[in-house]
Amino acid sequence: MKKPLVHTPSLDGLTDLLSGRKVTELTAGRYLLLHFMTGGCINCLHLIAETARYPVPEGLALVTVHSGKFEREKEDGWVRAWAFRHGLDHPVVNDADMRLWEGFAVRAWPTLVLVDPGGYEIGRASGEGTVAEMLSLYERAKKRAEESKKLPHRIRREPLDSYAFARVASDGKRLYLSDLGGRVVVSDLAGKVEKTFHGFAEPQGLTLLGGLLYVADRAAGEIVAVDPETGEKVVIASGFRSPTGLTNDGKGLQVALAGEHALLWLDPSGREIARAGRGGEGLRDGEMGREAQFAQPTDLAWLDEALYVVDAEASALRKIEEGRVETPVGWDLFTFGDRDGIGEEVRLQHPEGVCAGVGGCGNHRIFIADTYNDKVKVYDPLTGRVTTLVEKVEEPVGLVKVGCDLFIVQLGRNRILRFDISTLTSHTMEIKTLEGL
């Protein structure tokens, strides 16, 4: 017997966050491909990139339904900025109260749901690698349909800022800043741009080793070596899923593979040496290669012989020492918040950046970009205590310490916060494009 069609919840009254128009006006008479996702989910970002590889058929309307996991991801302003940053040019709905999520009985991020013009669901798929399947289903359904209408005029989006920074590294004299627009920017410590390297897809983590600048190009899935004098680039390793964080131990590279929930050790030529993370998203301690699990690791930094990692989706701080993984801060994928303290008392919310405080004013502590709490926090390995150092920093993601100064990148902004640890004072440095000088 043929499976009956399910009538879906109405989109009446919902507004596109990007254009301010009613979603039903923008999608009238067409099939809907609803992408249920949350902004901090790396698998959801992969699916966005996947949809961009396929032309949207005339009779189909793609709608992003942002059903946020974290409290920060439920704010209209946050979702709007996130959508601009990722270049979305289709309707975006903020499902902050999870009404659509519950109404459509969605159970996983990301999920695609195909709805016909009459409001009946005709198919769904969860996870990555599902876009082609859903488009094929649409084409088959379209053949049975009597009509389809033309795609409304797309509204042109302008970038939020001239630069949209994500990460930062330093050689003690200069700042190296990854720009989501596909560039790496080099400036002095006062923010004056000296040079710009182009040709990246979406650069993220940066580290300097052996006279070269290494770049984790997330969207391209590559690790790229750059000559900081000439700008010459060489891809040393590729085929990864969202390499996001990058550091080094003086001998080789360590990479946070957010999309693979794993860490990777490479030699400077790109040869793989070791991995940490047994596959799958989770929070599990133990031997790094066979037992431990990670949950979207986004950044990492060495302090003495220990490698510290922030797991964004678990809101956790992890530690690897002598081949074993421990969790100084964090519980599971759904325990998060904003609370200082020791051990089990502590709560973070989607931290995305980390750096070590070695040398002047560092006091051998770990600095954490507590991204969704708009704070920078400090973890003391000797006591296990976490305290707030800087408050009201809009989405901190990148951190580097030079002397007594902590340079803080705010996601997607063209400015850097320079915080003096010795005096607890700060000032903002706006970075202007070299091309505009």
C-alpha positions as CSV (number, residue, x, y, z in Angstrom):
1,M,0.0,0.0,0.0
2,K,1.3,3.5,-0.9
3,K,2.6,5.4,2.1
4,P,0.3,8.4,2.9
5,L,1.7,11.9,2.5
6,V,2.2,13.9,5.7
7,H,1.0,17.5,5.8
8,T,3.7,19.7,7.3
9,P,3.5,22.7,9.6
10,S,2.8,26.0,7.9
11,L,5.5,28.7,7.3
12,D,2.9,31.4,7.4
13,G,4.0,34.5,9.4
14,L,7.7,33.6,9.2
15,T,10.2,36.2,8.1
16,D,13.4,35.9,6.1
17,L,16.1,37.3,8.4
18,L,18.1,38.5,5.4
19,S,15.5,40.4,3.3
20,G,12.8,41.1,5.9
21,R,10.2,39.6,3.6
22,K,7.7,36.9,4.4
23,V,9.1,33.5,3.6
24,T,5.8,32.5,1.9
25,E,6.1,35.4,-0.5
26,L,9.6,34.3,-1.5
27,T,8.7,30.6,-1.9
28,A,5.0,30.8,-3.2
29,G,4.0,27.9,-5.5
30,R,7.3,26.0,-5.4
31,Y,8.7,22.9,-3.7
32,L,10.6,23.6,-0.5
33,L,13.9,22.1,0.5
34,L,14.2,22.9,4.2
35,H,17.6,22.6,5.7
36,F,17.3,22.2,9.5
37,M,20.7,23.1,11.0
38,T,22.5,25.0,13.8
39,G,25.4,27.4,13.2
40,G,28.0,25.8,15.4
41,C,27.6,22.3,13.7
42,I,30.4,21.5,11.3
43,N,28.4,18.9,9.5
44,C,25.7,21.6,8.8
45,L,28.4,23.8,7.3
46,H,29.5,20.9,5.1
47,L,25.9,20.5,3.9
48,I,25.8,24.3,3.0
49,A,28.9,23.8,0.9
50,E,27.3,20.7,-0.7
51,T,24.1,22.6,-1.6
52,A,26.3,25.4,-3.2
53,R,27.8,22.8,-5.6
54,Y,24.4,22.2,-7.1
55,P,22.3,24.7,-9.1
56,V,19.0,25.3,-7.4
57,P,16.2,24.3,-9.9
58,E,13.7,26.9,-10.9
59,G,10.8,25.2,-9.1
60,L,12.6,24.6,-5.9
61,A,13.2,27.0,-3.0
62,L,16.0,26.3,-0.5
63,V,15.1,27.6,3.0
64,T,17.5,27.4,5.9
65,V,15.7,26.7,9.2
66,H,18.1,27.6,11.9
67,S,17.1,25.6,15.0
68,G,19.8,26.7,17.4
69,K,21.4,24.3,19.9
70,F,23.1,26.9,22.1
71,E,21.4,30.0,23.6
72,R,23.7,32.3,21.5
73,E,22.5,30.5,18.3
74,K,18.9,31.5,19.0
75,E,19.5,35.3,18.7
76,D,18.2,36.9,15.5
77,G,21.3,39.1,15.2
78,W,23.6,36.1,15.6
79,V,21.8,34.1,13.0
80,R,21.7,37.0,10.6
81,A,25.4,37.7,10.9
82,W,26.2,34.0,10.6
83,A,24.2,33.8,7.3
84,F,25.9,36.8,5.8
85,R,29.3,35.4,6.8
86,H,28.6,32.2,4.9
87,G,27.2,34.0,1.9
88,L,23.6,32.6,2.1
89,D,21.4,34.1,-0.6
90,H,18.2,32.2,0.2
91,P,15.6,32.6,2.9
92,V,16.8,32.0,6.5
93,V,14.4,31.4,9.3
94,N,15.3,31.6,13.0
95,D,13.5,28.7,14.7
96,A,14.6,29.8,18.1
97,D,11.7,28.2,20.0
98,M,12.2,24.9,18.0
99,R,8.6,25.1,16.8
100,L,9.4,24.0,13.3
101,W,12.0,21.4,14.6
102,E,9.3,19.8,16.7
103,G,6.5,20.2,14.1
104,F,8.6,18.5,11.4
105,A,9.8,15.8,14.0
106,V,13.4,16.5,13.2
107,R,15.9,14.7,15.3
108,A,19.3,15.5,13.9
109,W,21.4,18.3,12.6
110,P,21.6,18.6,9.6
111,T,18.4,17.3,8.1
112,L,16.8,18.1,4.7
113,V,13.1,17.9,4.3
114,L,11.4,18.1,0.8
115,V,7.9,19.6,0.8
116,D,5.6,19.9,-2.3
117,P,3.7,23.1,-3.1
118,G,0.6,21.8,-1.4
119,G,2.5,21.5,1.9
120,Y,3.0,17.7,2.0
121,E,6.3,16.1,2.9
122,I,7.6,13.8,0.1
123,G,11.0,13.0,1.5
124,R,13.8,13.6,4.1
125,A,17.4,12.7,4.7
126,S,19.8,13.4,7.7
127,G,23.5,13.9,7.6
128,E,25.9,14.9,4.8
129,G,26.0,13.7,1.3
130,T,22.2,13.9,0.9
131,V,21.7,16.8,-1.5
132,A,21.9,14.8,-4.7
133,E,19.4,12.3,-3.4
134,M,16.9,15.1,-2.5
135,L,17.3,16.9,-5.8
136,S,16.7,13.6,-7.6
137,L,13.5,13.1,-5.5
138,Y,12.5,16.6,-6.4
139,E,13.0,16.0,-10.2
140,R,10.8,12.9,-10.0
141,A,8.1,14.7,-8.1
142,K,8.2,17.6,-10.5
143,K,7.4,15.3,-13.4
144,R,4.2,14.5,-11.6
145,A,3.4,18.1,-10.8
146,E,1.2,20.3,-13.0
147,E,3.1,23.6,-12.5
148,S,6.1,25.4,-11.1
149,K,6.9,29.1,-11.0
150,K,10.1,31.1,-11.6
151,L,12.5,31.8,-8.8
152,P,12.1,35.3,-7.4
153,H,14.8,37.8,-7.8
154,R,17.7,37.1,-5.4
155,I,18.7,39.9,-3.2
156,R,22.4,40.9,-3.4
157,R,24.2,40.6,-0.1
158,E,27.1,42.8,0.9
159,P,29.8,41.7,3.2
160,L,29.6,42.8,6.8
161,D,33.1,44.2,6.9
162,S,36.1,44.7,4.6
163,Y,37.8,41.9,6.5
164,A,36.1,39.0,8.3
165,F,38.8,37.6,10.6
166,A,38.7,34.1,12.1
167,R,42.2,33.2,13.6
168,V,45.5,34.8,14.5
169,A,49.1,33.8,14.9
170,S,52.2,35.8,15.7
171,D,56.0,35.7,15.4
172,G,56.4,38.3,18.2
173,K,56.7,41.2,15.7
174,R,53.7,40.7,13.4
175,L,50.2,39.4,13.4
176,Y,49.1,36.8,10.8
177,L,45.3,36.9,10.4
178,S,43.1,34.5,8.5
179,D,40.3,36.3,6.7
180,L,37.1,34.3,5.8
181,G,37.1,36.2,2.5
182,G,39.9,34.0,1.3
183,R,43.0,36.0,2.4
184,V,45.7,35.9,5.0
185,V,46.6,39.3,6.3
186,V,50.0,40.3,7.8
187,S,50.1,43.4,10.0
188,D,52.4,44.9,12.6
189,L,51.4,44.6,16.3
190,A,49.6,48.0,16.0
191,G,47.3,46.6,13.2
192,K,49.0,48.3,10.2
193,V,48.7,45.9,7.2
194,E,52.0,45.1,5.6
195,K,50.9,42.5,3.0
196,T,48.1,40.2,2.0
197,F,48.2,36.6,0.6
198,H,45.2,35.7,-1.6
199,G,43.9,32.4,-3.1
200,F,42.4,30.5,-0.2
201,A,38.9,29.1,0.1
202,E,38.3,29.8,3.8
203,P,41.5,30.0,5.8
204,Q,41.3,29.3,9.5
205,G,44.2,28.1,11.8
206,L,47.7,29.5,11.4
207,T,51.1,28.6,12.7
208,L,54.7,29.5,12.0
209,L,57.4,26.8,11.8
210,G,60.8,26.6,10.2
211,G,60.4,30.0,8.5
212,L,57.1,29.1,6.8
213,L,53.5,30.1,7.6
214,Y,51.2,27.1,7.6
215,V,47.5,27.7,7.0
216,A,44.5,25.4,7.6
217,D,42.2,26.1,4.6
218,R,39.0,24.7,6.0
219,A,36.7,24.9,3.0
220,A,39.3,23.4,0.7
221,G,40.3,20.7,3.2
222,E,44.0,21.6,2.8
223,I,47.0,22.4,4.8
224,V,49.0,25.1,2.9
225,A,52.6,26.2,3.4
226,V,53.3,29.9,2.6
227,D,56.6,31.7,2.2
228,P,55.9,34.8,4.3
229,E,58.4,36.9,2.3
230,T,57.3,35.9,-1.3
231,G,53.8,34.7,-0.7
232,E,54.5,31.5,-2.6
233,K,52.0,28.7,-1.6
234,V,52.4,24.9,-1.6
235,V,49.6,22.5,-0.6
236,I,51.4,20.0,1.6
237,A,48.3,17.8,2.6
238,S,44.7,17.7,1.4
239,G,41.5,15.6,1.5
240,F,40.5,16.6,5.0
241,R,37.1,17.5,6.3
242,S,37.2,21.0,7.8
243,P,40.7,21.5,9.2
244,T,40.2,24.4,11.5
245,G,42.9,24.7,14.2
246,L,46.6,24.5,13.7
247,T,49.7,24.6,15.9
248,N,53.2,23.1,16.1
249,D,55.5,21.5,18.7
250,G,58.7,22.9,17.1
251,K,59.1,19.7,15.0
252,G,55.8,19.1,13.2
253,L,52.2,20.3,12.9
254,Q,49.1,19.4,14.8
255,V,45.7,20.0,13.2
256,A,42.2,20.1,14.6
257,L,40.0,18.4,12.1
258,A,36.6,19.8,13.1
259,G,34.7,17.8,10.5
260,E,36.3,14.5,11.4
261,H,36.2,15.0,15.2
262,A,39.9,14.2,15.2
263,L,43.4,15.6,15.6
264,L,46.2,15.0,13.1
265,W,50.0,15.1,13.5
266,L,51.9,16.0,10.3
267,D,55.6,16.5,9.6
268,P,56.5,19.8,7.9
269,S,56.3,18.1,4.5
270,G,52.7,17.0,5.1
271,R,53.3,13.3,5.9
272,E,50.9,11.9,8.4
273,I,52.5,10.8,11.7
274,A,49.6,10.1,14.0
275,R,45.9,10.7,14.8
276,A,43.8,11.2,17.9
277,G,40.1,10.3,17.9
278,R,38.5,7.0,17.2
279,G,35.8,8.4,14.9
280,G,32.3,9.7,15.6
281,E,31.4,12.7,17.7
282,G,31.6,12.2,21.4
283,L,33.4,13.1,24.7
284,R,35.5,10.2,25.8
285,D,38.8,10.0,27.5
286,G,41.5,7.4,27.1
287,E,44.3,6.4,24.8
288,M,44.4,9.0,22.0
289,G,44.3,6.7,19.0
290,R,42.0,3.9,20.0
291,E,39.7,5.1,22.9
292,A,39.3,8.9,22.9
293,Q,36.6,10.7,21.1
294,F,36.3,14.4,20.3
295,A,33.3,16.6,19.5
296,Q,34.3,19.2,16.8
297,P,37.8,20.2,17.9
298,T,38.4,23.7,16.6
299,D,41.7,24.9,18.1
300,L,44.7,23.6,20.0
301,A,47.8,24.8,21.7
302,W,50.9,23.4,23.5
303,L,51.8,24.2,27.1
304,D,55.0,22.4,28.1
305,E,54.5,18.7,27.1
306,A,50.7,18.9,27.1
307,L,48.4,19.6,24.1
308,Y,45.2,21.5,25.0
309,V,42.2,21.3,22.7
310,V,38.8,23.0,22.7
311,D,35.9,20.8,21.6
312,A,33.2,23.3,20.5
313,E,30.2,21.0,20.4
314,A,31.0,19.5,23.8
315,S,31.8,22.9,25.3
316,A,34.9,21.3,26.6
317,L,38.6,21.7,27.2
318,R,40.6,18.5,26.5
319,K,44.2,17.7,27.3
320,I,46.6,15.2,25.7
321,E,49.7,14.2,27.5
322,E,51.8,11.1,27.0
323,G,49.3,9.7,24.5
324,R,46.3,9.9,26.7
325,V,43.3,12.3,26.5
326,E,41.7,13.9,29.6
327,T,38.9,16.4,30.0
328,P,39.6,19.1,32.5
329,V,36.4,21.0,31.6
330,G,33.3,19.5,30.0
331,W,30.6,16.9,30.5
332,D,28.8,15.9,27.3
333,L,27.4,17.2,24.1
334,F,24.4,18.9,25.8
335,T,25.8,20.3,29.0
336,F,26.9,23.9,28.6
337,G,26.5,27.4,30.2
338,D,28.5,30.2,31.7
339,R,30.1,29.4,35.1
340,D,33.6,29.8,36.5
341,G,35.0,27.5,39.2
342,I,36.9,24.3,39.5
343,G,36.4,21.0,37.6
344,E,32.8,19.9,37.6
345,E,31.5,23.4,38.5
346,V,32.7,25.0,35.2
347,R,30.5,25.6,32.2
348,L,31.6,26.9,28.8
349,Q,29.4,27.5,25.7
350,H,30.9,26.5,22.3
351,P,34.5,27.6,22.9
352,E,36.4,27.9,19.6
353,G,39.8,29.3,20.4
354,V,42.7,28.5,22.8
355,C,46.3,29.7,23.4
356,A,49.0,29.1,26.0
357,G,50.3,31.7,28.3
358,V,54.0,31.2,28.2
359,G,56.4,33.9,29.2
360,G,55.6,37.4,30.5
361,C,52.2,37.7,32.2
362,G,51.2,34.3,31.0
363,N,51.7,32.6,34.4
364,H,51.6,29.2,32.6
365,R,47.9,29.3,32.1
366,I,45.6,28.4,29.2
367,F,43.5,31.2,27.6
368,I,40.1,30.1,26.2
369,A,37.9,31.9,23.8
370,D,34.5,31.1,25.3
371,T,32.8,32.1,22.0
372,Y,29.1,31.9,22.7
373,N,29.5,33.5,26.1
374,D,31.3,36.5,24.6
375,K,34.2,36.0,27.1
376,V,37.8,35.0,27.3
377,K,38.5,32.8,30.2
378,V,41.6,31.4,31.9
379,Y,42.3,27.9,33.0
380,D,45.1,27.2,35.6
381,P,46.5,23.7,35.1
382,L,47.8,23.7,38.7
383,T,44.5,24.3,40.5
384,G,42.0,23.4,37.8
385,R,40.3,26.7,38.3
386,V,38.6,28.6,35.4
387,T,38.1,32.4,35.8
388,T,36.8,35.1,33.4
389,L,39.5,37.4,32.2
390,V,37.7,39.5,29.5
391,E,33.9,40.1,29.2
392,K,31.6,41.5,26.5
393,V,33.9,40.5,23.6
394,E,31.7,39.7,20.6
395,E,32.3,36.1,19.6
396,P,36.0,35.6,20.4
397,V,37.5,32.8,18.3
398,G,41.2,33.5,17.7
399,L,43.8,34.1,20.4
400,V,47.5,34.8,20.5
401,K,49.7,36.2,23.3
402,V,52.7,38.4,22.7
403,G,54.4,39.5,25.8
404,C,51.8,40.9,28.2
405,D,49.3,41.5,25.3
406,L,46.5,39.1,24.4
407,F,45.3,39.7,20.8
408,I,41.6,38.6,20.5
409,V,39.9,38.0,17.1
410,Q,36.1,38.5,17.0
411,L,34.5,36.2,14.4
412,G,33.8,37.9,11.1
413,R,34.9,41.4,12.3
414,N,37.6,43.6,10.8
415,R,38.9,44.6,14.2
416,I,41.2,43.0,16.9
417,L,40.9,43.5,20.6
418,R,44.3,44.1,22.3
419,F,44.1,43.2,25.9
420,D,46.9,44.1,28.3
421,I,47.1,41.3,30.9
422,S,49.3,43.2,33.3
423,T,46.9,46.2,33.6
424,L,43.6,44.5,32.6
425,T,42.9,47.2,30.0
426,S,42.1,46.9,26.4
427,H,41.7,48.8,23.2
428,T,40.3,47.9,19.7
429,M,42.5,47.9,16.6
430,E,40.5,48.3,13.3
431,I,42.4,46.6,10.5
432,K,42.0,48.4,7.2
433,T,42.6,46.7,3.9
434,L,46.0,47.2,2.3
435,E,44.2,47.7,-1.0
436,G,42.2,50.6,0.5
437,L,45.2,52.5,1.9
